[in-house]
Amino acid sequence: MAFSGGIEMKLVSDWRQSLRWFSVQAMALQGATAAAWLALPAEWRETFPAEWMTACAVLLMALDIARDMARQMIAERIDLRMAEGGKLYPASERATQGIKLAEAQAVLAGGNAGPYLTAAAKARGDTVKALAGKVVRKAETEAAAAATAEGERVAAYAAIDKARSVKAVIEAL
């Protein structure tokens, strides 16, 4: 389905898990509450103030917003930590990481060095093979740090999704 402006609506990749999402559960509860309210006989509805329905809907929306904000805080904290590690290197060096890694892997597999690794080894006064080893070890260290950060984020998201109290959400942060 396409909207004006070229935006296309698509299902998220893990849509089969959507019944586990708090936001879906909250909206389903809102719909069920409204349907149950309407199904009550009129004399029963008169015993409960209509404002309670509004308060319930607002509360569920506020909880969903708080959950989304908690998830955003976690993502920002992990992004900041990963960015701090990247500040150790100039942008030009970070931009060439993929090239360096591909050339280093080729050298370690018995192939020839590419122009980047050859020039970098010469400038450092290092052998191409030694520099290739350093590049691969550095890439492995950075990949492990990224995987650890991703694991922390996923675990924190899961803790928030399972939280049954505000205290549990705060502990997940």
N, C-alpha and C positions, 0 to 999 in steps of 0.2 A: 504494500500500500504506500503510495507516495503522497506527500503533502505539498502544498505550494512552497516554492523556494527550493525544490529539489531534494528535500529531506525524505528519506525512505525509512519506513518503520519495519523493523525486523525483530523476530524473536531472539532473545539472548541465547547463547550457546547452551547454557545449562537450564533451560526452561523446565525440564522434567523435574528439577529439584525445587521448583517455585513454591510448592506447598509447604516447604520447610522454611521459607523466608518470612521473617516477622512482618514485613510490609504487606505481603499477600495475606497472611493470617489476620493482620489487623483490619484490612479492608474486608475480608470475608466476615469477620466478627461484626464489623459495622453493618454490612448488608444483612446478616442474620438477625442482628438486633433490631434493625428497622423493619424487617419482614415480620419478626415476632411481635413487635409493637403493633403493626397494622393488623395482625391476625387476632389480637386480643379483642374481646367484646368492648364496645364503647364504654360501658359502665366501669370496666376494669381500667381502661386507659385513663379515665377521669381521676382515678385514685393516685396516679403517678403524675407529677408535674412534667409537662412537655420539655421543660428545660433540661431534665435529666438525659433525654435523648441527645440533645445538643452537647451537653457536657461530656457524655460518653464518647461521642464522635470526635470532639476536640481533644480529649485525653488520648484517644488512640492515635490521632494524627500527631500529637505532640511527642508521644513515645516513639513513633516511627521516625520523626525528625531527629530526636535525640540519638536514636540508634544510628542513623545515617551520619550524624555529626561525629559520633564516636568512631565510626569506621573511617571517616575522613581524617580525623586526628591521628589515627594509627598509620594510615597511608602516608600522611605528611611527615610524621616522625621518622618512618623508615626511609622515605625518599631523602629527607635531610641528612640522615646518617650516611646513606650511600653517596650523596653528593659531596659530603665532607671528605670522603676518601678520594673522590675524583679530583678535588681541588689540589691534590699533591702534584698533579701533572698539568702542563699547559694544554689549552684547548687543541692546539695543533697536534700534540702528541696523542691526546685522547681520540682525535678524529682518524688517526692512522692505525689504531689498535688492530682493526680487522685485517688490514694489509700486512702488518708485522706478524700477526699470528699465522695467517695463511702461509707466508713465506717461511716462517720458523718451522711450522709443521712439515712443509715440503723438504726443508733441509734435514730435519731429524729423520725423515722417512727415506733419506738417501738421495734426494733430488738436489737441484741447483738452487742457489740463493737468488732471490729477485733483486731488483735494483735498490729497493728501500733497505733491506737488511744488509746488503753489501756495503752501501754507503754509510749506514749507521755503525757497522762493525769497524770500518776503516776510521771513521771519525772518533770512535771510542778507543781505538788501539786494541781491539778485541778480535778474536777469531769469529767467523760467521757462525760456526757450530756452537761456540760458547754463548754467543748472544742469542742464538735460536733457543737454547735451553733456558736462558733467563726469561725470554719473552713468553715461552710456554708456561713456565712456573708462575710467572706473574699473572697470566691469564687464568690459570687454574685457581690461584688464590682469590682473584677477583670473582670468579664464578662461584667459588665456595661461599664467599661473603654474600653474594647476591642470592644464592640458594638459601642461606641461613636467614636472611632478611625476609625472603618470600615465605619461608616456613613460619617465621614469627608472625607475619601479617595474616596468613591463613589461619593459624591457631587463634590469634586474637579475634578475627572475624567470627570464627566458629564459637568462641566463648561468648561473644556478644549475642550471636544468634540463639544460643542456648540459654542465655541469661533470663532468669525469672524475677529479678529484682534490680533496682537501680544500683544497689551495692555491687551486684555481680557484674554489671556493665562497667562500673568505675574500676573494679579490680581487673577487668580485661584490658583496660587502657594501660 
